[in-house]
Amino acid sequence: MNSMTAFDNRLDQLISLDLGGRGVEQLFASAREQIGKPLVGAAADALLAVKPGDNVIVTTGSVSRAWLSPTIGENDGPAGLAAVVRALVLARNATCTVLIEETLRGPMEAILTEAGLTVLPYWQVVQANKDKSLATVCVESFPVTDEEAPKAANELLDSRQPSLLFSTERVGRNKNGIYYSMRGINYGMERARIDFVFDEALRRGIPTVAVGDGGNEIGMGLVNDAVQQVVKFGNEGSCECGGGIGAVTPADVLVTAACSNWGCYAIVAAMAAREKNARLLHTPDMEGRLLRRGVNVGLINSVEGITDANVDGIPFESHLAMTQLINTVVRTLLS
């Protein structure tokens, strides 16, 4: 047995505590059966397989109230992605490109900056990585129509030749091509069709890792049967356009969590344990700074529909505590 397995199992169990009552524990069981080993560990191994300087395409961001405005994003996702990108840059000097809606670029860039990363155009990120002078990241937008997305996906993968794709809390379309919220509301308007990039990457055999908490995110196609059985609005006839909220796009590795941010923090902790590098960890102090920064740039607590530092309706203090618990699980491996 891998020496990390016991720690990976604890991380899996910790982040699967279903505080929001969404059925994530059943999704975890299904994903674990599909993957055949601890989810967090499998994700960490995939990320650490990236070679120095490799291109990695990452994404998050939910146009949370798309029917009102494409500028409203939620605070679950950006902080988690920032922690993962930071760890990839520090551990592997990876060249990371964040894909997101043009309307959400500003908030995403603010969160990445708060995490210690300098946001630059792609060619400058490549240059910085070559001389290892700066921790950097690139943020780019992606088309918002089904017609443009396939061509853009092919061009992006052709030009960047990424060694990995990573997604967290990024909604994917259901079997009828509809992007549904957890409440069964169609909110695909002005949404970047980034799931098309993952579909093409899977077709090409490029490794993909995804994190989700509700069943409607990229990666959840791996556990579609479980989504239909245990998630509210997950079954065929539960939404007005039909098909349920379940996203059809799978992933090679799917990490399920009660809150997607927690899944990211657990992956980063597993990376830190494998590298014996505490610098990779996402700390409670950083968590507090990122969630407060999210308030400053208008990211909302999507469950309660308010701009505050609570995420998915779970109190701010609980997120600090969860971050500490995640780090405590692996502390003995870092000494």
C-alpha positions as CSV (number, residue, x, y, z in Angstrom):
1,M,0.0,0.0,0.0
2,N,1.2,3.5,-0.8
3,S,2.5,5.2,2.3
4,M,0.3,8.1,1.6
5,T,-3.0,6.1,1.4
6,A,-4.0,6.5,5.1
7,F,-3.5,10.3,4.9
8,D,-5.3,10.5,1.6
9,N,-8.2,8.6,3.0
10,R,-8.5,10.9,5.9
11,L,-8.5,13.9,3.6
12,D,-11.2,12.3,1.4
13,Q,-13.4,11.7,4.5
14,L,-12.8,15.1,6.0
15,I,-13.9,17.1,2.9
16,S,-16.9,14.8,2.3
17,L,-18.7,15.8,5.5
18,D,-22.0,16.8,3.9
19,L,-22.5,20.0,5.8
20,G,-24.8,21.4,3.1
21,G,-26.9,18.3,2.8
22,R,-26.4,17.9,-1.0
23,G,-25.7,14.2,-1.1
24,V,-22.0,14.6,-1.6
25,E,-21.2,11.5,0.6
26,Q,-23.0,9.3,-2.0
27,L,-21.2,11.1,-4.8
28,F,-17.9,10.4,-3.1
29,A,-18.7,6.7,-2.7
30,S,-19.5,6.5,-6.5
31,A,-16.3,8.4,-7.5
32,R,-14.2,6.3,-5.2
33,E,-15.6,3.2,-6.8
34,Q,-14.8,4.6,-10.3
35,I,-11.3,5.8,-9.4
36,G,-10.4,2.8,-7.3
37,K,-8.2,4.8,-4.8
38,P,-8.3,7.9,-2.7
39,L,-9.6,10.8,-4.8
40,V,-7.4,13.5,-3.2
41,G,-4.3,11.4,-3.6
42,A,-5.1,10.6,-7.2
43,A,-5.5,14.3,-8.0
44,A,-2.3,15.3,-6.2
45,D,-0.4,12.6,-8.1
46,A,-1.8,13.9,-11.4
47,L,-0.8,17.5,-10.7
48,L,2.7,16.5,-9.5
49,A,3.2,14.5,-12.8
50,V,3.3,17.9,-14.5
51,K,6.9,18.6,-15.6
52,P,8.7,21.9,-14.9
53,G,7.5,24.6,-17.3
54,D,4.6,22.5,-18.7
55,N,1.4,24.3,-19.8
56,V,-1.6,23.6,-17.6
57,I,-5.1,24.9,-18.4
58,V,-7.2,25.5,-15.3
59,T,-10.7,26.9,-14.8
60,T,-13.4,27.9,-12.3
61,G,-16.0,30.6,-12.0
62,S,-19.7,30.5,-12.1
63,V,-21.9,33.2,-13.5
64,S,-24.1,32.6,-10.5
65,R,-27.0,34.8,-11.5
66,A,-26.6,34.8,-15.2
67,W,-30.3,35.6,-15.9
68,L,-29.7,38.9,-14.1
69,S,-26.1,39.8,-15.1
70,P,-23.0,38.0,-16.4
71,T,-20.9,40.0,-14.0
72,I,-22.1,38.2,-10.8
73,G,-19.7,35.4,-9.7
74,E,-19.7,33.1,-6.7
75,N,-17.0,32.8,-4.0
76,D,-16.8,29.0,-4.2
77,G,-14.2,28.2,-6.8
78,P,-11.8,31.2,-7.2
79,A,-10.1,30.7,-3.8
80,G,-9.7,27.0,-4.4
81,L,-8.3,27.5,-7.9
82,A,-5.9,30.1,-6.6
83,A,-4.5,27.7,-4.0
84,V,-4.0,24.9,-6.7
85,V,-2.4,27.3,-9.2
86,R,-0.1,28.6,-6.5
87,A,1.0,25.1,-5.5
88,L,1.5,24.1,-9.2
89,V,3.7,27.1,-9.7
90,L,5.8,26.6,-6.6
91,A,6.1,22.9,-7.0
92,R,6.5,22.6,-10.7
93,N,7.1,26.1,-12.1
94,A,4.0,25.3,-14.3
95,T,2.7,27.7,-16.9
96,C,-0.9,28.0,-15.9
97,T,-3.6,29.6,-18.0
98,V,-6.9,30.3,-16.2
99,L,-10.0,30.2,-18.5
100,I,-13.0,32.2,-17.4
101,E,-15.7,34.5,-18.7
102,E,-14.5,38.0,-19.7
103,T,-17.0,39.4,-17.3
104,L,-15.4,37.6,-14.3
105,R,-11.7,38.2,-15.2
106,G,-11.4,41.1,-12.9
107,P,-12.5,39.3,-9.7
108,M,-10.5,36.2,-10.6
109,E,-7.3,38.2,-11.2
110,A,-7.8,39.9,-7.8
111,I,-8.1,36.5,-6.0
112,L,-5.0,35.2,-7.8
113,T,-3.1,38.3,-6.9
114,E,-4.1,38.0,-3.2
115,A,-2.7,34.4,-3.3
116,G,0.7,35.8,-4.2
117,L,0.6,35.3,-8.0
118,T,1.4,38.0,-10.6
119,V,-1.1,38.0,-13.4
120,L,0.6,38.6,-16.8
121,P,-0.1,37.9,-20.5
122,Y,0.8,34.3,-21.6
123,W,4.1,35.2,-23.3
124,Q,5.3,37.0,-20.2
125,V,4.4,34.1,-18.0
126,V,6.4,31.8,-20.3
127,Q,9.4,34.2,-20.0
128,A,9.1,34.5,-16.2
129,N,9.0,30.7,-15.9
130,K,12.1,30.3,-18.0
131,D,14.2,32.5,-15.7
132,K,12.3,31.4,-12.5
133,S,12.1,35.0,-11.4
134,L,8.4,35.4,-10.5
135,A,5.3,33.3,-9.5
136,T,3.0,34.1,-12.4
137,V,-0.3,33.1,-14.0
138,C,-2.2,34.0,-17.2
139,V,-6.0,34.7,-17.3
140,E,-7.9,34.4,-20.6
141,S,-11.5,34.5,-21.6
142,F,-13.3,31.8,-23.7
143,P,-16.2,32.0,-26.1
144,V,-19.8,32.0,-24.7
145,T,-21.6,30.2,-27.6
146,D,-21.9,26.6,-28.5
147,E,-21.0,27.5,-32.1
148,E,-17.7,29.1,-31.3
149,A,-16.5,26.8,-28.5
150,P,-15.4,23.6,-30.4
151,K,-13.1,25.5,-32.8
152,A,-11.7,27.6,-29.9
153,A,-11.1,24.5,-27.9
154,N,-9.1,22.8,-30.6
155,E,-7.1,25.9,-31.3
156,L,-6.3,26.3,-27.6
157,L,-5.2,22.7,-27.2
158,D,-3.2,22.8,-30.4
159,S,-1.3,26.0,-29.5
160,R,-0.7,25.3,-25.8
161,Q,-0.2,21.5,-25.8
162,P,-1.1,21.3,-22.1
163,S,0.0,18.3,-20.0
164,L,-3.0,18.6,-17.7
165,L,-6.4,20.3,-17.4
166,F,-7.9,21.2,-14.0
167,S,-11.4,22.4,-13.1
168,T,-13.1,23.3,-9.9
169,E,-16.7,24.4,-9.4
170,R,-17.1,24.9,-13.1
171,V,-20.6,24.1,-14.4
172,G,-20.9,21.8,-17.4
173,R,-23.9,21.2,-19.7
174,N,-26.3,18.4,-19.1
175,K,-27.4,15.8,-21.7
176,N,-29.6,18.3,-23.4
177,G,-26.9,21.0,-23.6
178,I,-28.3,23.1,-20.8
179,Y,-26.3,24.6,-18.0
180,Y,-28.3,24.2,-14.8
181,S,-27.9,25.6,-11.3
182,M,-28.3,23.5,-8.2
183,R,-31.9,24.8,-8.1
184,G,-32.6,23.5,-11.6
185,I,-32.6,26.9,-13.2
186,N,-31.2,27.4,-16.7
187,Y,-28.3,29.8,-16.3
188,G,-26.2,29.2,-19.4
189,M,-26.6,32.7,-20.8
190,E,-23.2,34.4,-21.4
191,R,-21.4,31.4,-19.8
192,A,-18.1,30.5,-21.3
193,R,-18.4,27.0,-22.9
194,I,-15.2,25.7,-21.2
195,D,-16.5,22.2,-20.8
196,F,-16.0,21.8,-24.6
197,V,-12.2,22.2,-23.9
198,F,-12.4,19.3,-21.4
199,D,-14.4,17.2,-23.8
200,E,-11.7,17.6,-26.5
201,A,-8.9,17.1,-24.0
202,L,-10.5,13.8,-23.0
203,R,-10.8,12.8,-26.6
204,R,-7.1,13.5,-27.1
205,G,-6.0,11.6,-24.0
206,I,-4.8,14.7,-22.1
207,P,-5.2,14.1,-18.3
208,T,-8.0,15.9,-16.6
209,V,-8.7,16.5,-12.9
210,A,-12.0,18.1,-11.7
211,V,-13.5,19.1,-8.3
212,G,-17.2,19.5,-7.6
213,D,-19.8,19.5,-4.9
214,G,-23.2,19.5,-6.5
215,G,-23.4,17.2,-9.6
216,N,-23.6,20.0,-12.2
217,E,-19.9,20.6,-12.5
218,I,-17.3,19.5,-15.1
219,G,-16.1,16.0,-14.0
220,M,-19.5,14.9,-12.7
221,G,-20.2,12.9,-15.8
222,L,-18.0,10.2,-14.2
223,V,-20.8,9.7,-11.5
224,N,-23.8,10.5,-13.6
225,D,-25.9,7.6,-12.2
226,A,-25.3,8.7,-8.6
227,V,-26.2,12.3,-9.5
228,Q,-29.5,11.2,-10.9
229,Q,-30.2,9.1,-7.8
230,V,-29.2,11.4,-4.9
231,V,-29.0,15.0,-6.0
232,K,-32.0,17.2,-5.9
233,F,-33.0,18.1,-9.5
234,G,-30.6,15.4,-10.7
235,N,-33.1,13.1,-12.3
236,E,-34.4,13.2,-15.8
237,G,-37.7,15.0,-15.3
238,S,-36.7,17.4,-12.6
239,C,-35.9,20.5,-14.7
240,E,-38.2,22.3,-17.1
241,C,-36.0,21.6,-20.1
242,G,-35.4,18.0,-19.0
243,G,-32.3,15.9,-18.5
244,G,-31.6,16.9,-14.9
245,I,-28.8,19.1,-13.7
246,G,-26.0,16.5,-14.0
247,A,-23.1,17.6,-16.2
248,V,-22.1,15.1,-18.9
249,T,-18.4,15.9,-19.0
250,P,-16.4,13.4,-17.0
251,A,-12.8,13.6,-15.8
252,D,-10.0,11.2,-15.4
253,V,-9.9,12.1,-11.7
254,L,-12.9,13.5,-9.9
255,V,-12.6,14.9,-6.3
256,T,-16.0,15.4,-4.6
257,A,-16.3,17.6,-1.6
258,A,-19.0,19.3,0.5
259,C,-17.5,22.6,-0.8
260,S,-15.4,22.7,-3.9
261,N,-12.8,25.0,-2.3
262,W,-12.2,22.3,0.4
263,G,-11.5,19.8,-2.3
264,C,-8.8,22.1,-3.7
265,Y,-7.2,22.7,-0.3
266,A,-7.1,18.9,0.4
267,I,-5.4,18.3,-3.0
268,V,-2.8,21.0,-2.2
269,A,-2.2,19.4,1.3
270,A,-1.6,16.0,-0.4
271,M,0.8,17.7,-2.8
272,A,2.7,19.3,0.1
273,A,2.9,15.9,1.9
274,R,4.3,14.2,-1.2
275,E,6.8,17.0,-1.8
276,K,7.5,17.5,1.9
277,N,7.1,21.2,1.3
278,A,4.9,23.1,3.7
279,R,5.2,26.2,1.5
280,L,2.6,24.6,-0.8
281,L,-0.1,24.5,1.9
282,H,-3.2,26.8,1.8
283,T,-3.3,28.2,5.4
284,P,-6.2,29.6,7.4
285,D,-4.6,33.0,7.2
286,M,-4.6,32.8,3.4
287,E,-8.2,31.5,3.4
288,G,-9.3,34.5,5.4
289,R,-7.6,36.9,3.1
290,L,-9.0,35.3,-0.1
291,L,-12.6,35.1,1.2
292,R,-12.5,38.7,2.4
293,R,-11.0,39.8,-1.0
294,G,-13.9,38.0,-2.6
295,V,-16.3,40.3,-0.8
296,N,-14.3,43.3,-1.9
297,V,-14.6,42.3,-5.6
298,G,-18.3,41.4,-5.4
299,L,-18.2,37.5,-5.3
300,I,-21.4,36.2,-3.7
301,N,-22.3,33.5,-1.3
302,S,-24.4,31.8,-3.9
303,V,-26.6,29.6,-1.6
304,E,-27.8,32.7,0.4
305,G,-27.6,35.2,-2.4
306,I,-25.6,37.7,-0.5
307,T,-22.1,39.2,-0.8
308,D,-20.3,38.0,2.3
309,A,-17.3,35.7,3.2
310,N,-19.5,32.7,3.9
311,V,-19.2,30.1,1.1
312,D,-22.1,27.9,0.0
313,G,-24.1,29.0,3.1
314,I,-21.4,27.6,5.4
315,P,-20.0,30.2,7.9
316,F,-16.7,31.9,7.3
317,E,-15.3,30.5,10.5
318,S,-16.0,27.0,9.4
319,H,-13.9,27.5,6.3
320,L,-10.9,28.7,8.4
321,A,-11.4,25.6,10.6
322,M,-11.6,23.2,7.7
323,T,-8.4,24.6,6.2
324,Q,-6.7,24.1,9.5
325,L,-8.0,20.5,9.9
326,I,-6.9,19.7,6.3
327,N,-3.4,20.8,7.2
328,T,-3.4,19.0,10.5
329,V,-4.1,15.7,8.7
330,V,-0.7,15.9,6.9
331,R,1.4,17.8,9.5
332,T,3.4,14.8,10.6
333,L,4.5,14.2,7.0
334,L,6.0,17.7,6.8
335,S,8.2,17.7,9.9
